[in-house]
Amino acid sequence: MMLNPTTEQTGWRQHIVSTPDVISGKPRIAGTRIPVALVLGYLAAGSAPAQIVAEFPDLTQADIAACLDYARDLADYQVV
């Protein structure tokens, strides 16, 4: 699975948004109604980023990498 590492430089916040009026505030790819959880589910099931982009042409490889960066940040979150 090859992903473009430039997402880390630009940050996932440029790709992922959450607003209460769209899909109940769930995190989604900016400019779409595609939830981050859907993309992560495809990746977890073994889909390659190119397969996901083929199925959802509104997505880019950078969007998919941003979903992984977002998940990594959530997994690294610490309660103080």
PyMOL commands that set and color helices and strands:
alter all, ss='L'
color gray80, all
select helices_A, chain A and resi 6-10+12-14+23-25+36-44+49-55+61-75
alter helices_A, ss='H'
color red, helices_A
select strands_A, chain A and resi 16-17+28-29
alter strands_A, ss='S'
color yellow, strands_A
deselect
rebuild
show_as cartoon
